[in-house]
Amino acid sequence: MDVFGSFTLLLAFVCAVYAFIGGIFAIKTRHPLLVKSTRQAGIATCVLIFIATLAVEYLLFTDNFSQAYVVSHSNRDLSTFYKVAALWSGQEGSLLFWSFLLSVYIISVLIAYRNKNGELMPYVGVVLAGVQIFFLTLNNFVENPFKTLAIVNSNGLLESFTRMDGNGLNPLLQYPEMVIHPPNLYSGYTGFTIPFAFALAALLARYPGEKWIHLTRKWTMVAWCFQSLGILLGAHWAYAVLGWGGYWGWDPVENASLLPWLTGTAFLHSVMMQEKRGMMKVWNVWLVFCTFLLCILGTFLTRSGVVSSVHAFANSHIGPWFVGFLALILLTCFAAYFKNRDYLKSENMLDSMVSRESSFLFNNLLFLIACIAVLSGTLFPVFSEWFTSNRISVGAPFFNKVMIPIGLAILFLTGVGPLLAWRKTSVDSLKRNFGWPLIVGLFCAIACFFLGYKDGASLLCLFLCGFVFGTIVEEFYRGAKVIHVRTGMGMMMAAHELSMRNTRRYGGYVVHFGMVLVFIGLAGSAFNKEAQKAMNIGDSMKLGQYTLVLQSGDTKAEKNYTAQRMIVEVLKDNKQIMMLYPEKRQFQGTEQAAGTMVAIYSTLREDLYVVYAGMDPELNVPVIHAFLNPLVKWIWLGGVWVVMGTLLALMPNRRTVLGVATVPQPASAPITPALAPGVTLREGHD
Amino acid sequence: MINVKRVGFVLVLLAMASGPLVLAQVGYSQRAKEIGMHLKCMCRGCDMSAGGCAHPGGSFSGPCDTAKGMLKEVDQHLAKGESEQQIVDAFVAEYGSIVYVEPPKKGFGLVAWLMPIVYSIVGLGILVFVVRKWALRPPSTASAGPTPAAHSDALERARAQAARDTED
């Protein structure tokens, strides 16, 4: 199976090279058969990568310990569930998994647009094949997952060798979320390849209009949604498994996943400028280029060991490949831009500083500053070593200080932006629009102050959360009221109808609402408390309004690990409310041999987060480390809303908004001015 | 198959419960922990601060031995009556600038703090420049009355809608 897998990977590489070179010739000659054959080579590449990926999974499932990858990342006792995940727990496997997910996107694009956009697709195919060639080079020649074990026998010859058992999977990864977090994050990273390919292709082909933006809008949203979900799942994993009481430590790998998310978010907003007003064409192209570059940079940072991180993969020799690829993409982008930049002439025009347009400009500025601040902070240790030969580390406190003001400014714009009209907003409408949200925000801040959340930045954050929530409700209320008056529908039904008529806009608001919840959760982190105590049986410890009593402990041997479990009774006002069972797991045959299972009593108000840290080395009694983390649950709830909002935005609109939709028009026919009067202008409603 | 060895473990715990309780359980003061939040744990395995070290993946998820040693060292400095700054400086002299949790606001470390401020000012400057440039387009287009503007706007919307209807 390993030879078969290896061969399929090699064949995939050949097909990708054909799709790339043949594609260039197809563009030059415009020979329909060549176009078709290169497209099919692209599809074949994807299918071959699927087969190679399945081959690795097969080797993992059949416990084939003659394979280096299987030996390093699996063992006989590993459960089936985690054998699937072993594919992406090591360098070689996860790079193949990258290619796999990229292929899922590519094959979908190639098949979905096989008979459409004939001008553009050959270019798209070439760009996609180019990206695939890079990853297939790594898969085949640098980090091949199909390496077999060999030893030198007594005759001095190499012979293959099979181990009895493997080293097992890193225990930190043996947690359900670790099975779904990497696929989500990788789907985000790889997904941004599609808008990148279309943007570059459109630039190379001088493809007319903003078609590439229309074509890639949904792909971008899908990638963004996966990226958001991947980041949140990663945070939740860090929270529930690492046992340090937090969910975000500004670790370089976390930062790497945040970077393309920031530029991707900026892009999702600024495309509206181009769609509605034909503005910022150059900017959008470069935002997409940067997002893709940051995805590759993120992958590079994660795997090259350039920056120190708790994540695996570090210290490999793969770095120079990524640097080379990054340079190549950058060069290609610059070359394409300078050659065809006249095609990106924009109709940039602003009517007023106080308009939706300018709010988008500020939005983009803030996201970009956030991105550069995170990037430069992450790379600063490397810079400092270059310039001063001393490595200065940049930890979480730095990022918190820098990012909190930027985050709050973005939150503020989330409330303000949607209420400003396109082109120009009058003072009257400002007063009308902002009155209620301001009252809601103030009410939230005052209520939180009396609830005990007395911290300046947090109160400002909670005020803004209330304000943004107010604006979102107001938007839904207004739109729903119009439908309610016109059709007599109930308000809830009208709000539903409204969302369905313009899924993108109202889906966007739902995403904003999700982000408000996330920010509420972040605001809570200013009030975290913790206590740690070496406890004998029957001892108690107080944290906030809770009293923890160590009742007893037990040990259970599972298939792959031995768990020591503490039984902790939680009392509030001398009444038992909960039993918590924090665990310490000792894994067999792994390098990092221990893992924690945190026990969390989670309410909307706060999480009581209890860790069994292990036996105190000096006193030899169990140490219980407890944290009281207010409002954390809101973050995960926010994540759910972000996903739901994106799904709503991805749904097609119910076509009842514009009269134009009912007039049959061939796609390419110019729309005559005579049609214009039939179109109702709904200020601020698109 | 779950094999519960509960009884034995409980017995061990009960035996320990009869032992003397040590009050200074952690071996370092709360103040040392606070100062330790500004020092990086130098075990090179956890990338956390000495005061907040949870050492994920270690057999003990609390401060690791390195972090504990550092915190005890902080206590020794405190006993000598040194200020927080003096203690941090002593650690920097011992380990180099890698021991900082956040860059110092002096020397090259200051660059890290100034960078975000510089981007913000430059970014804002560019934005204001661009906005002014765009807003100062020939007044004929900006204020030529609502009809042509609305007209082209409507046309664009229709175009966008048409594009949408033919694609999705």
Interface residues (C-beta under 8 A of the other chain):
Chain A: P171 L172 K211 H214 L215 V241 L242 G243 W244 G245 G249 D251 E275 K276 R277 G278 S308 S309 V310 N348 M349 L350 D351 S352 M353 S358 L361 F362 L365 L368 I369 I372 A373 S376 G377 F380 P381 F383 S384 F387 T388 N390 R391 I392 S393 V394 G395 A396 P397 F398 K401 V402 I406 R423 Q532 K533 A534 N536 I537 G538 S552 G553 D554 T555 K556 A557 E558 K559 Q564 K584 Q586 Q592 A593 A594 G595 T596 V611 Y612 A613 G614 M615 D616 P617 E618 L619 N620 V621 P622 V623 H625 P652 N653 R655 V657 L658 V660 A661 Q665 A667 I671 P673 L675 A676 P677 V679 L681 D686
Chain B: M1 I2 N3 V4 K5 R6 G8 F9 V10 L13 L14 M16 A17 G19 L21 V22 Q25 V26 G27 M37 H38 K40 R44 C46 D47 M48 S49 G52 A54 P56 G57 G58 S59 F60 S61 G62 D65 G96 S97 I98 V99 Y100 V101 E102 P103 P104 G107 F108 G109 V111 A112 W113 M115 P116 Y119 S120 G123 L124 L127 V130 V131 W134 A135 R137 T141 A142 A149 A150 H151 D153 A154 L155 E156 R157 A158 R159 A160 Q161 A162 A163 R164 D165 T166 E167 D168
